[in-house]
Amino acid sequence: MDKLNNKPVIIIGGAGHGCIIEACIKDNRKRYNDFEWDIAGFCNDYDQYVDGYPVLGKLSDIPSLIDNGYYFAWGIHLIGRNLKTASIFESLNIPDERWATIIHRSAFIDDSVVLEPGTFVMYNAYIAPRTHIGKCTMIKANTNIGHDVNIGAISHIAMGATIVSCVDIGYCSDVAVSSTILANNKIGDYAMLGASSLATHDIPDYEIHVGTPAKFLKRMRED
Ligand SMILES: CC(C)(COP(=O)(O)OP(=O)(O)OC[C@H]1O[C@@H](n2cnc3c(N)ncnc32)[C@H](O)[C@@H]1OP(=O)(O)O)[C@@H](O)C(=O)NCCC(=O)NCCS
């Protein structure tokens, strides 16, 4: 069955991750004739416009935006404030069927991969067999994700990261730009592997590790 086109989506967030989602939708429409998503606007507590699109409401307006039939893309991920990010997400209560799963047409995603509702996959991402991506997780450009990887909900895999096979990543965690996780390792909940770092071991919940090989830097902020 053909998918429906021009479903109106509101991007939750602003000029950071939100605009990357905007760029993906626009490029899919312009270069790939993929008209599944149509940007209605943004939703955040600060702006009136983002990139010329109207901000259609604050986060507290989401229940009425749900009633008005919109879909939503999750575009908030405060680097280093993962607990705050999660508390914002959990306060929204958007039903699964209203999360927009947005995939750039240049991405390679094996047929056996499971993408939970609201996943965002950007340009040139590679996702190998039997991998599972949790709800509203963002997979940014030029990432490589091996087979049998499990990534929890609302995590963030930044540009150029490589995750080798059989890795587990928890809830609301980060794999920062150009970093690599070797096979069979585990990144906990609210945990982070820093930029250009190499994880050769597990990273426990709430810990930030950096360097090559990565070592403990500090605990995640809890506010
Ligand atoms: C992990 C991270 C948040 C640490 O940043 P920070 O909290 O500002 O850390 P600081 O700059 O205070 O650095 C503290 C120390 O750790 C070192 N350090 C910080 N990040 C490092 C990294 N990625 N690799 C190696 N060392 C690092 C610093 O050199 C400094 O060392 P010093 O005390 O000897 O001078 C940051 O490195 C990072 O990865 N940011 C995310 C980038 C990203 O992917 N953004 C998403 C884009 S979409």
PDBQT file of the ligand as one rigid body, heavy atoms in Angstrom, charges set to zero:
ROOT
HETATM    1  C1  LIG A 301      32.090  15.127  26.637  1.00  0.00    +0.000 C 
HETATM    2  C2  LIG A 301      32.024  16.618  26.441  1.00  0.00    +0.000 C 
HETATM    3  C3  LIG A 301      30.573  17.086  26.697  1.00  0.00    +0.000 C 
HETATM    4  C4  LIG A 301      32.942  17.256  27.467  1.00  0.00    +0.000 C 
HETATM    5  O1  LIG A 301      32.860  18.626  27.354  1.00  0.00    +0.000 OA
HETATM    6  P1  LIG A 301      33.053  19.569  28.662  1.00  0.00    +0.000 P 
HETATM    7  O2  LIG A 301      32.151  19.070  29.751  1.00  0.00    +0.000 OA
HETATM    8  O3  LIG A 301      32.849  20.947  28.202  1.00  0.00    +0.000 OA
HETATM    9  O4  LIG A 301      34.492  19.247  29.110  1.00  0.00    +0.000 OA
HETATM   10  P2  LIG A 301      35.647  20.321  29.314  1.00  0.00    +0.000 P 
HETATM   11  O5  LIG A 301      35.823  21.118  28.078  1.00  0.00    +0.000 OA
HETATM   12  O6  LIG A 301      35.387  21.031  30.585  1.00  0.00    +0.000 OA
HETATM   13  O7  LIG A 301      36.943  19.419  29.441  1.00  0.00    +0.000 OA
HETATM   14  C5  LIG A 301      37.355  18.801  30.653  1.00  0.00    +0.000 C 
HETATM   15  C6  LIG A 301      38.643  18.053  30.329  1.00  0.00    +0.000 C 
HETATM   16  O8  LIG A 301      38.324  16.914  29.512  1.00  0.00    +0.000 OA
HETATM   17  C7  LIG A 301      38.997  17.022  28.252  1.00  0.00    +0.000 C 
HETATM   18  N1  LIG A 301      38.046  16.612  27.212  1.00  0.00    +0.000 N 
HETATM   19  C8  LIG A 301      36.793  17.125  27.024  1.00  0.00    +0.000 A 
HETATM   20  N2  LIG A 301      36.201  16.494  26.001  1.00  0.00    +0.000 NA
HETATM   21  C9  LIG A 301      37.087  15.594  25.540  1.00  0.00    +0.000 A 
HETATM   22  C10 LIG A 301      37.033  14.645  24.484  1.00  0.00    +0.000 A 
HETATM   23  N3  LIG A 301      35.940  14.498  23.745  1.00  0.00    +0.000 N 
HETATM   24  N4  LIG A 301      38.100  13.868  24.267  1.00  0.00    +0.000 NA
HETATM   25  C11 LIG A 301      39.222  13.991  25.049  1.00  0.00    +0.000 A 
HETATM   26  N5  LIG A 301      39.324  14.866  26.069  1.00  0.00    +0.000 NA
HETATM   27  C12 LIG A 301      38.260  15.666  26.305  1.00  0.00    +0.000 A 
HETATM   28  C13 LIG A 301      39.415  18.469  28.119  1.00  0.00    +0.000 C 
HETATM   29  O9  LIG A 301      40.532  18.599  27.295  1.00  0.00    +0.000 OA
HETATM   30  C14 LIG A 301      39.670  18.846  29.542  1.00  0.00    +0.000 C 
HETATM   31  O10 LIG A 301      40.926  18.347  29.904  1.00  0.00    +0.000 OA
HETATM   32  P3  LIG A 301      41.896  19.185  30.932  1.00  0.00    +0.000 P 
HETATM   33  O11 LIG A 301      41.133  19.262  32.228  1.00  0.00    +0.000 OA
HETATM   34  O12 LIG A 301      43.123  18.349  31.014  1.00  0.00    +0.000 OA
HETATM   35  O13 LIG A 301      42.074  20.514  30.306  1.00  0.00    +0.000 OA
HETATM   36  C15 LIG A 301      32.462  17.049  24.999  1.00  0.00    +0.000 C 
HETATM   37  O14 LIG A 301      33.776  16.598  24.752  1.00  0.00    +0.000 OA
HETATM   38  C16 LIG A 301      31.601  16.427  23.933  1.00  0.00    +0.000 C 
HETATM   39  O15 LIG A 301      31.793  15.323  23.511  1.00  0.00    +0.000 OA
HETATM   40  N6  LIG A 301      30.568  17.177  23.455  1.00  0.00    +0.000 N 
HETATM   41  C17 LIG A 301      29.584  16.640  22.529  1.00  0.00    +0.000 C 
HETATM   42  C18 LIG A 301      29.872  16.989  21.097  1.00  0.00    +0.000 C 
HETATM   43  C19 LIG A 301      28.753  16.491  20.225  1.00  0.00    +0.000 C 
HETATM   44  O16 LIG A 301      28.756  15.373  19.776  1.00  0.00    +0.000 OA
HETATM   45  N7  LIG A 301      27.763  17.350  19.981  1.00  0.00    +0.000 N 
HETATM   46  C20 LIG A 301      26.612  16.960  19.193  1.00  0.00    +0.000 C 
HETATM   47  C21 LIG A 301      26.584  17.668  17.905  1.00  0.00    +0.000 C 
HETATM   48  S1  LIG A 301      25.076  17.330  17.064  1.00  0.00    +0.000 SA
ENDROOT
TORSDOF 0
